[in-house]
Structures are given as structure tokens and as C-alpha cells.
Amino acid sequence: MNEKIILLGYMGSGKSTIGRLLAHSLSLPFEDLDHFIARQEGKSIPEIFSQKGEIYFRKQEQTYLKELLASPTAMVIALGGGTPCYGEAMELVRAASPYSFYLQLPTADLLLRLLPQKQQRPLIAHLSEKDMEEFLNKHLFERFPFYTQAHFILPCHGLSPEQIVEKIKEKIK
């Protein structure tokens, strides 16, 4: 395996968890784009959002995505939830690898996962639980055309991380 495997999906869909497990299983390095950005910028994602704004973040995100995709190293990359929806991200992803996976989960699953981590998520930190469900539905609707440009759409409801990793491995053989 000397390709990049790229995971995308909404925040809370398990991209980082699945990415780490998959990378370990394939003996590949793992890179979480948000963590890569934070290391490069010397600030957490919430700090970047609050200090420099979303437009700055999205521009930097595109720059760092290009850098990771251009690396000659095979690796597993977990994109940020919004990454596919900005700039030319999906064109870059599709051109860089035949292995992009949309980890698809219904709103109810995402809500259960995101409620406990709400304060660490800049896009939802200010929302009530009721408003959060509406926000997730709206966001998923808006992002669907971008997410579904992935080479593979992987429904993940009811699957364990290990089962999801096996499904991905079946596709890349």
C-alpha cells in the first residue's frame, strides 16, 4: 500500500478513531488534519477560530491539506469535518488518491457523540441541545454534496470502529 487513505465526514463521525486504528492495522502513519494544522500554527483549532476567524482557518486548512496530499509518504489522513466543503478540497482529495471514504452517520448518532464534547467544538459550543440537532441537520444537508464526492460512502450506524476498519480494508485490497 503506497497510497493515501483519506477519511472524511461530519465532526464526531469517528474519523480520528478509525484513522488511528486503520493506520495501525496497515502499518502506516496517521495524520489528523486538524492536529497537523494546530501543530503548524502553534495554536488549538478553537484558538485559531477565535483569534483569526474561520476564513483564515479555511485558507490555512487548504494549504496544509495540499502539503499532506503532496507528501510522498503513504498515510491515513483524517480531514476536518468542514474541509471537503471549502476551496478545491474534494478535487485535491480525489486527484491525490483513489481511496477517500465518507464515514456516514445519522444525526441522532452524531448528536449523542457530540453533546459531551460540545465545549471543545467551536461550531457548536454556543448551541443548546435543541438548537444543536437543527444545526446538525442543516449542516449535514449542506455538506452532503461534498461528502458524497468521496470514492466510497460507508454507512457506519451500528458498526464498531473495528468493523469500519475492516470494511475500509476490503475496499483497498
C-alpha positions, -999 to +999 in steps of 0.1 A: +000+000+000+017+032-011-014+054-014-031+078+009-063+067+025-085+098+033-113+098+058-140+124+057-173+130+074-190+153+099-174+161+132-180+132+156-182+106+128-151+088+141-125+099+115-097+102+140-105+070+159-110+050+127-079+066+111-056+057+140-069+021+140-067+018+103-032+032+101-020+009+129-036-021+111-019-012+078+014-001+095+010+034+080+015+068+096-017+086+106-023+123+103-053+142+116-055+174+095-068+194+124-040+183+147-015+189+119-029+225+115-027+231+152+009+219+153+019+241+123+001+271+137+011+266+173-025+271+185-055+249+190-083+249+164-107+268+188-079+294+194-073+298+157-111+303+152-114+328+180-082+348+173-080+348+135-115+337+123-129+310+102-118+325+068-081+325+080-086+289+092-101+277+060-073+292+039-046+276+061-066+243+060-063+243+022-026+250+023-019+222+049-042+197+030-022+203-002+010+198+018-001+164+032-015+152-001+017+161-019+039+142+006+055+111-010+046+091+021+017+067+021-005+075+051-040+076+065-054+112+067-085+122+087-099+155+073-117+181+094-155+179+092-157+211+071-126+205+050-143+189+020-167+219+017-142+246+011-120+257-018-109+228-040-105+203-013-125+175-028-108+179-062-075+177-045-085+146-025-099+128-055-068+136-075-044+125-048-059+091-040-084+065-052-092+058-015-114+085+000-141+074+024-171+092+037-179+079+072-217+085+072-237+086+104-273+098+110-279+130+130-291+111+161-257+092+164-237+124+158-258+142+184-251+115+211-213+117+203-211+155+201-231+166+232-204+155+257-177+173+237-197+204+228-174+229+245-143+217+225-161+222+192-161+259+181-190+254+157-214+241+183-201+253+216-227+281+218-258+259+209-284+244+232-292+207+227-324+215+208-306+240+185-277+216+180-299+189+164-313+215+140-278+228+133-265+193+126-294+185+102-288+218+083-251+212+081-254+176+070-278+187+043-254+214+031-223+192+032-239+161+017-229+171-019-193+175-009-191+144+013-206+122-013-178+130-037-157+106-017-148+075-037-166+053-011-196+061+011-195+040+042-227+039+063-213+035+099-245+033+120-243+004+144-208-006+134-178-008+158-146+010+149-130-023+142-158-033+118-155+000+100-117-005+096-124-040+081-149-025+056-123+000+045-096-026+042-119-047+019-121-017-004-084-010-006-072-046-014 
